[in-house]
Amino acid sequence: MNRCAIIIGTRRNQTLEQIKSMLNNNIKIKKESDEIGNIDLYYFTENSWKNLNFPEFLNKLKKYDALVLSGGFTAYTLLYASGFICIENFGSISPLISTGRIKGGILDGRVVILKGGSIGDKNIYLKIIETLAGNSKW
């Protein structure tokens, strides 16, 4: 994977610890208007979704090879706005962390990792990034 966007939309304490771990590993929180890098973290609280310019943000997400979506509401909101049809399932990294490829819509062809908002230890995103980097089939 060359470029990966991690999109988080939950505010649980466990999620905040996971974000802190990424910040400690030099993965910074990006703004919607920032240039993209190799691994980018976008953090939206429940109330900030309404201020997001979805067409612009979705066009930005097209530039990534993989998307990590954390939280059911986050995944639903983003995928629904993208016009996707389905996700071709690749299997699970671990319980409640599934992998696949988006079919249809503006994000067609992107690899997607779906993670429950309260799932995983503080280093789960680092493990997901390592899994993406080490898997040549994606």
N, C-alpha and C positions, 0 to 999 in steps of 0.2 A: 504494500500500500504506500503510495506516495503522499497523499494528503487525506487527513482524517479530521472531521468536525465532531466534537462531543457536545451534545445539546442537552442541558439539564434544566428541568423545570420544577423541581421539588425543593422544599425548604426544611426537610427533616434534619435532625441533628446528625444522623449517620451520613446523609448526603453532604452536609457542610464539612464533616471530617474528610470525606472523599475529595472534596474540592480543595481543602487545605493541603492534603497530600500532593495533589497535582501542582498547586502553587509552589510547594516546597521542592518540586522537581522541575521548576522553570517552565511550567505550562501555564500561561497567563490567560486570564479571562479577557475575551475579545468583545468589542462592541460591534453592533450590526454593521457599522460603517467602516470598520477597520479592514485593512488588506489581509488576505488570507496567507497562512503559513503552512507548514507541514502538519502540525497537530495544533488545532485550535479549540478552545473551550468557550462555549457560549452558555451563560447562566441567566435564565429568566425565571423570575418568581411568578406565581400564579397571576398576580395583578399586572405584570408587565407585558403579557401576551397581547393584550388589547392595543398596546402602543406599537406593536411590531408591524412593520411594513412587509407583509408576507410576500408579495411579488418580488420585491427587491431582495429580501433575505433568501427566498427559494432560488433565485437566479444565482446568488452567491454560493449556495449549497451545491449547485450543479458542478462547481469547480473542484469539489472533493471526490475522492474515490470511494470513501467510506464515511458513513454517518453512525454515530453512537447516540441512541435516543434513550434518555433515562426518565422513567415515569410514564405511566399509562396515558395520562392526560397530555403529556408532551408528545408522545408518539402519535396519538390520535389527532391532535391539533395540527401537527406538522404534516403528517401523511395525508390527512383529509384535504388540507389546503393545497397540497402538491398535485392532487387529482390522481393519486395512485390507484391501481386496480387490485393488486395483491402483492404478497411477498412470497417469492420462491424460497422455501425453507432449506437451509444448509445443515441444520442441527443446532445443538446447544454447546456453548463453551462450558457452562456449568448450569445447575438448576436455576431457572427463571432468567437466564441470559441466552437468548437465541440469536442465531445468525441467518442471514438470507440476502436476497437481491430484490430490490424494488422493481416491480413491473408496472409500467404505465405511468402517465403523468410527467411532470417536469423533471422528476428525479429518477426517471427510468434508467435501470442499469446500475444504480449505485448499490454497493454493499451496505447492509444495515445491520446493526447490532441493537437488539431491544433488551433493555435491562430494567427490571422493576426498580422504583425509586428507593426502596429501603433494602435493596439486595447488595450483598458484598461487603468486604472489609474496607478499610481506609485506602488500600492500594488496588482496588478492583479496576479502576480505569487504566492504571499502569499495566496491569495484567492483560486487559483487553487490547491495549496498544501493542504489547509484545506478541499477542496471539495474531493480530492483524499483520504485523511485520513478518512473522514467521510462516505465514500461510500463503503459498504461491498460487493456490487454486482460485483465490479471489482476485 
